[in-house]
Amino acid sequence: MRHQFLRSRGVPSAVIAVALLTAVPVAGQTPTAAKTKTKTWTPPRTPDDQPDLQGMWTNATITPFERPSALAGKRFLTEQEAAAFEQQAAERREEAERAPRPGDVGSYNDAWFDSGTKVVSTRQTSLVVDPQDGKVPLKPAAEEARDRNLTNVDSFEFMSPWDRCITRGPGRMFPAGYNNAYQIVQTPGYVVILQEMIHEARVIPVDGRPHVDKNIRQWTGDPRGRWEGNTLVVETTNFNDKGWIATNAAAGRIRGVPHSEALRLVERFARVDADTISYEITIEDPNVYTRPWTVSIPLIRDESYQMFEYACHEGNRAIENVLSAARTAEKIATEAAKKK
């Protein structure tokens, strides 16, 4: 399993701040969203007359998950700011390849990552779009639980379900360092989303059936879809309380945040042109957050993308090695203390 030892490929707040500070302002330019299409686009239909979302889609991006403090109050980048940010990110990747940090054991070179090179097409300054400050409204108890999860090596149970090859987690469509592809297939009564990471397939009924009994709790929840015009709306409930909302480092400070059985997700998929799906997800869990919050990520069509099997469990020695190393470190510390 690869991801146990990977550093985040996201760009730190300081880098985006530098990019913006070094960009030359254009007279009269204001921080607005990318121009929206003025011409109405009609999506194609499936044989059973539903909006056609089918295809291979990706969402790799260098846009930060939460808005950096340096951009407080700024919701969108100008074109020039976006270009400067992308250039700074490219230079940072090149520098990391040439000069690893002292003591760094190294990682894959950049050819093996697929975290993107561009900000999202909307030029929003964070993937979190609600609240408007671009920050996830975590309760203090949730932050404490996150810190325990990320530092406790007493048991595999404190490690992420991704590291344990169980599931990517409820934030399964949050971009990561690689494997950011999703294949959508539609059949009468169902929409299926095959995700590259941990090769999970979400089978979403869209035939109006109710959720399963509330006593049935699952790692990936119980999804139910419906069409609102050309938008697919997917509500997922019936989660267990064993997982994390996000398991990859690109999610920043919400990696390791647990969710409760009260977790409820509402996703919206709307194809806005031949090559773009507008994707939004609203996360609600009153035991973890002070209010619901929303992430928005455009999905970009890429029919040249080819998925390969993500054989997470086969040969996975990460959990064993991490726990073994922790026990060895404890033994060394205990022996050193006895000698004092």
C-alpha positions as CSV (number, residue, x, y, z in Angstrom):
1,M,0.0,0.0,0.0
2,R,1.5,3.3,-1.1
3,H,-0.3,6.1,0.7
4,Q,0.8,5.4,4.3
5,F,4.1,7.1,3.7
6,L,3.2,9.9,1.3
7,R,3.6,13.5,2.1
8,S,0.8,15.8,1.1
9,R,1.1,17.2,-2.4
10,G,-1.2,20.1,-1.6
11,V,0.3,23.6,-1.7
12,P,0.8,25.3,1.7
13,S,-1.0,28.5,2.5
14,A,2.3,30.3,2.4
15,V,2.9,29.4,-1.2
16,I,-0.5,30.6,-2.4
17,A,0.1,33.8,-0.4
18,V,3.5,34.3,-2.1
19,A,1.9,33.7,-5.5
20,L,-0.7,36.4,-4.9
21,L,1.7,38.9,-3.5
22,T,4.1,38.5,-6.5
23,A,1.3,38.8,-9.1
24,V,1.2,42.1,-10.9
25,P,-2.4,43.6,-10.5
26,V,-4.3,44.5,-13.7
27,A,-6.0,47.8,-13.6
28,G,-9.7,47.5,-12.8
29,Q,-9.5,43.7,-12.3
30,T,-11.6,42.5,-9.4
31,P,-11.6,39.1,-7.7
32,T,-14.6,37.5,-9.3
33,A,-15.4,33.9,-10.3
34,A,-14.5,32.7,-13.8
35,K,-17.1,33.8,-16.3
36,T,-20.1,31.6,-16.5
37,K,-21.4,30.4,-19.8
38,T,-24.1,32.7,-21.2
39,K,-25.5,30.1,-23.6
40,T,-27.8,27.5,-22.2
41,W,-26.4,24.0,-22.7
42,T,-28.7,21.0,-22.9
43,P,-27.2,17.7,-21.7
44,P,-27.6,14.5,-23.7
45,R,-30.1,11.9,-22.5
46,T,-29.7,8.2,-21.7
47,P,-32.0,5.7,-23.5
48,D,-34.4,5.9,-20.5
49,D,-34.5,9.7,-20.9
50,Q,-32.3,10.7,-17.9
51,P,-29.6,13.4,-18.1
52,D,-26.4,11.6,-19.2
53,L,-23.6,11.9,-16.7
54,Q,-21.7,8.9,-18.1
55,G,-18.0,8.9,-18.8
56,M,-14.6,9.1,-17.1
57,W,-14.2,12.1,-14.9
58,T,-11.3,13.5,-12.9
59,N,-10.9,16.2,-10.2
60,A,-7.2,16.6,-9.5
61,T,-6.4,20.2,-8.5
62,I,-4.0,22.3,-6.5
63,T,-6.7,24.5,-5.1
64,P,-6.5,24.2,-1.3
65,F,-9.2,22.3,0.5
66,E,-9.8,25.2,3.0
67,R,-9.0,28.8,2.3
68,P,-5.6,29.9,3.5
69,S,-5.6,32.6,6.2
70,A,-3.6,34.9,3.8
71,L,-6.7,35.0,1.6
72,A,-9.3,35.6,4.3
73,G,-12.3,37.3,2.7
74,K,-11.1,36.6,-0.8
75,R,-13.4,34.0,-2.5
76,F,-12.0,34.0,-6.0
77,L,-8.7,34.5,-7.8
78,T,-8.2,36.7,-10.8
79,E,-6.8,35.1,-13.9
80,Q,-3.4,36.6,-13.2
81,E,-3.4,35.5,-9.6
82,A,-4.4,31.9,-10.7
83,A,-1.5,31.8,-13.2
84,A,0.9,33.1,-10.6
85,F,-0.2,30.5,-8.1
86,E,0.1,27.7,-10.6
87,Q,3.6,28.9,-11.5
88,Q,4.7,29.0,-7.9
89,A,3.4,25.5,-7.4
90,A,5.3,24.2,-10.4
91,E,8.5,25.8,-9.1
92,R,8.0,24.3,-5.7
93,R,7.5,20.8,-7.2
94,E,10.7,21.2,-9.2
95,E,12.7,22.4,-6.2
96,A,11.4,19.4,-4.1
97,E,12.7,17.1,-6.8
98,R,16.2,18.7,-6.8
99,A,16.7,19.3,-3.1
100,P,14.9,17.0,-0.6
101,R,14.8,18.3,2.9
102,P,17.5,17.2,5.4
103,G,16.6,13.9,6.9
104,D,13.8,13.3,4.5
105,V,13.7,9.6,3.5
106,G,12.2,10.6,0.2
107,S,9.1,9.6,-1.7
108,Y,8.0,8.9,-5.2
109,N,9.1,11.4,-7.8
110,D,6.6,13.7,-9.3
111,A,5.9,11.4,-12.3
112,W,4.1,9.0,-10.0
113,F,1.7,11.6,-8.5
114,D,-1.5,12.9,-10.1
115,S,-2.4,15.8,-7.9
116,G,-2.9,18.2,-10.7
117,T,-1.2,21.4,-11.8
118,K,-4.1,23.8,-12.1
119,V,-6.5,25.6,-9.8
120,V,-10.2,24.6,-10.3
121,S,-11.9,26.3,-13.3
122,T,-14.0,28.5,-11.1
123,R,-10.8,30.0,-9.6
124,Q,-12.4,29.7,-6.1
125,T,-9.7,30.0,-3.4
126,S,-10.8,26.9,-1.6
127,L,-12.8,23.8,-2.3
128,V,-14.9,24.6,0.8
129,V,-17.4,27.2,-0.4
130,D,-19.8,27.3,2.6
131,P,-19.3,28.8,5.1
132,Q,-18.1,31.8,3.1
133,D,-14.8,31.9,5.0
134,G,-13.8,28.7,3.4
135,K,-13.3,26.9,6.8
136,V,-14.8,23.7,8.0
137,P,-16.8,24.5,11.2
138,L,-15.3,21.9,13.5
139,K,-16.4,21.5,17.1
140,P,-13.5,21.5,19.6
141,A,-14.2,17.8,20.6
142,A,-13.9,16.8,16.9
143,E,-10.4,18.5,16.8
144,E,-9.4,16.6,19.9
145,A,-10.6,13.3,18.4
146,R,-8.7,14.1,15.2
147,D,-5.5,14.7,17.1
148,R,-5.8,11.4,19.0
149,N,-6.4,9.5,15.7
150,L,-3.3,11.1,14.0
151,T,-0.9,10.5,16.9
152,N,-2.1,7.3,18.6
153,V,-0.1,4.2,17.5
154,D,-1.4,1.9,20.2
155,S,-3.7,0.0,17.8
156,F,-4.7,-0.3,14.2
157,E,-8.1,0.9,15.2
158,F,-6.8,4.5,15.4
159,M,-5.5,4.4,11.9
160,S,-7.5,5.5,8.9
161,P,-9.9,3.2,7.1
162,W,-8.0,4.1,4.0
163,D,-4.7,2.9,5.5
164,R,-6.5,-0.3,6.6
165,C,-7.8,-0.8,3.0
166,I,-11.5,-0.6,4.1
167,T,-12.8,2.5,2.4
168,R,-11.7,5.9,1.2
169,G,-14.3,7.3,3.6
170,P,-17.4,9.6,3.1
171,G,-15.2,12.3,1.5
172,R,-14.5,9.8,-1.3
173,M,-14.6,12.5,-4.0
174,F,-12.2,14.9,-2.2
175,P,-9.0,15.2,-4.4
176,A,-5.9,13.4,-3.3
177,G,-2.3,13.0,-4.5
178,Y,-3.2,10.4,-7.1
179,N,-6.1,8.2,-8.3
180,N,-8.5,11.1,-8.8
181,A,-10.7,9.3,-11.4
182,Y,-14.4,8.4,-11.3
183,Q,-16.3,6.4,-14.0
184,I,-20.0,7.0,-14.1
185,V,-22.3,4.4,-15.6
186,Q,-26.2,4.7,-15.8
187,T,-28.7,1.9,-16.2
188,P,-32.5,2.1,-15.7
189,G,-33.1,2.8,-12.0
190,Y,-29.5,3.2,-11.0
191,V,-26.4,5.4,-11.3
192,V,-23.1,3.7,-10.6
193,I,-19.9,5.6,-9.7
194,L,-16.7,3.6,-9.8
195,Q,-13.9,5.4,-8.0
196,E,-10.3,4.6,-8.8
197,M,-9.1,4.9,-5.2
198,I,-9.7,1.6,-3.3
199,H,-11.8,0.6,-6.4
200,E,-15.2,1.1,-4.6
201,A,-18.3,1.1,-6.7
202,R,-21.2,3.2,-5.4
203,V,-24.5,1.7,-6.6
204,I,-27.1,4.5,-6.3
205,P,-30.8,3.6,-6.7
206,V,-32.8,6.4,-8.4
207,D,-36.2,4.6,-8.4
208,G,-37.7,6.3,-5.4
209,R,-37.1,3.5,-2.9
210,P,-36.7,4.5,0.8
211,H,-33.5,4.2,2.8
212,V,-32.8,0.9,4.6
213,D,-33.8,0.6,8.3
214,K,-32.1,3.1,10.6
215,N,-30.6,0.2,12.6
216,I,-28.5,-0.9,9.5
217,R,-25.2,1.0,9.6
218,Q,-22.5,0.7,7.0
219,W,-19.0,2.1,6.3
220,T,-20.1,3.8,3.1
221,G,-23.7,4.5,4.2
222,D,-26.9,4.0,2.2
223,P,-27.3,6.2,-0.9
224,R,-30.5,7.2,-2.6
225,G,-30.7,9.4,-5.7
226,R,-33.3,11.5,-7.4
227,W,-33.4,13.8,-10.3
228,E,-34.2,17.5,-9.9
229,G,-34.3,18.7,-13.4
230,N,-30.9,17.9,-14.9
231,T,-29.3,17.6,-11.5
232,L,-28.7,14.2,-9.8
233,V,-29.2,14.6,-6.1
234,V,-27.8,11.8,-3.9
235,E,-28.6,11.6,-0.2
236,T,-26.5,9.2,1.9
237,T,-27.3,8.2,5.5
238,N,-27.0,5.1,7.7
239,F,-23.3,5.5,8.3
240,N,-21.6,3.7,11.2
241,D,-19.4,5.7,13.6
242,K,-16.1,4.0,12.8
243,G,-14.8,6.1,9.9
244,W,-13.2,9.5,9.2
245,I,-14.7,12.2,7.0
246,A,-11.4,12.5,5.1
247,T,-8.5,10.2,5.0
248,N,-6.0,11.9,2.7
249,A,-3.4,14.6,3.6
250,A,-4.7,17.0,0.9
251,A,-7.8,17.5,3.1
252,G,-5.6,19.4,5.6
253,R,-6.9,19.8,9.1
254,I,-10.0,17.6,8.6
255,R,-8.0,14.5,7.9
256,G,-8.6,12.2,10.9
257,V,-11.8,13.9,12.0
258,P,-14.3,11.0,12.9
259,H,-17.9,11.0,11.9
260,S,-20.9,9.8,13.9
261,E,-24.0,7.8,13.0
262,A,-25.7,11.2,12.5
263,L,-23.7,11.9,9.4
264,R,-25.7,12.9,6.3
265,L,-24.4,13.7,2.9
266,V,-26.2,15.5,0.1
267,E,-24.4,15.5,-3.3
268,R,-25.3,17.3,-6.5
269,F,-24.1,16.4,-9.9
270,A,-25.1,18.7,-12.8
271,R,-23.4,18.4,-16.2
272,V,-22.9,22.0,-17.3
273,D,-21.2,21.3,-20.6
274,A,-19.8,18.4,-22.6
275,D,-16.7,18.1,-20.5
276,T,-17.7,19.4,-17.1
277,I,-19.9,18.3,-14.2
278,S,-20.5,20.7,-11.4
279,Y,-20.2,18.7,-8.2
280,E,-21.2,19.8,-4.7
281,I,-21.4,17.9,-1.5
282,T,-22.9,19.2,1.8
283,I,-21.8,17.4,5.0
284,E,-24.0,17.5,8.0
285,D,-23.1,15.9,11.4
286,P,-24.3,17.8,14.5
287,N,-22.1,15.7,16.7
288,V,-18.9,16.9,14.9
289,Y,-19.7,20.3,13.2
290,T,-21.3,23.5,14.5
291,R,-23.3,23.7,11.2
292,P,-23.4,22.0,7.7
293,W,-20.7,22.8,5.3
294,T,-20.3,22.5,1.5
295,V,-17.5,21.6,-0.9
296,S,-17.6,22.4,-4.6
297,I,-15.3,20.7,-7.2
298,P,-15.7,20.6,-11.0
299,L,-15.3,17.2,-12.5
300,I,-13.5,17.2,-15.8
301,R,-14.2,14.7,-18.5
302,D,-11.1,12.7,-19.7
303,E,-12.0,9.7,-21.8
304,S,-8.2,9.0,-22.4
305,Y,-7.8,8.2,-18.7
306,Q,-7.4,4.5,-17.9
307,M,-8.1,3.0,-14.5
308,F,-6.0,0.2,-13.2
309,E,-6.8,-2.0,-10.2
310,Y,-6.0,-0.4,-6.9
311,A,-4.9,-3.6,-5.1
312,C,-4.8,-2.0,-1.6
313,H,-4.8,-5.1,0.6
314,E,-2.5,-7.3,-1.4
315,G,1.0,-7.0,0.1
316,N,-0.1,-4.3,2.5
317,R,2.5,-4.3,5.2
318,A,2.1,-0.7,6.3
319,I,-0.1,-1.3,9.4
320,E,2.1,-4.1,10.7
321,N,5.3,-2.0,10.1
322,V,3.9,1.1,11.7
323,L,2.8,-0.7,14.8
324,S,6.0,-2.7,15.0
325,A,8.1,0.4,14.7
326,A,6.0,2.0,17.5
327,R,6.6,-0.9,19.8
328,T,10.3,-0.9,19.0
329,A,10.5,2.8,19.8
330,E,8.7,2.3,23.1
331,K,11.1,-0.5,24.0
332,I,14.1,1.6,23.3
333,A,12.7,4.5,25.4
334,T,12.0,2.2,28.3
335,E,15.5,0.7,28.2
336,A,17.1,4.1,28.1
337,A,15.0,5.3,31.1
338,K,16.2,2.3,33.1
339,K,19.8,3.2,32.5
340,K,19.4,6.7,34.0
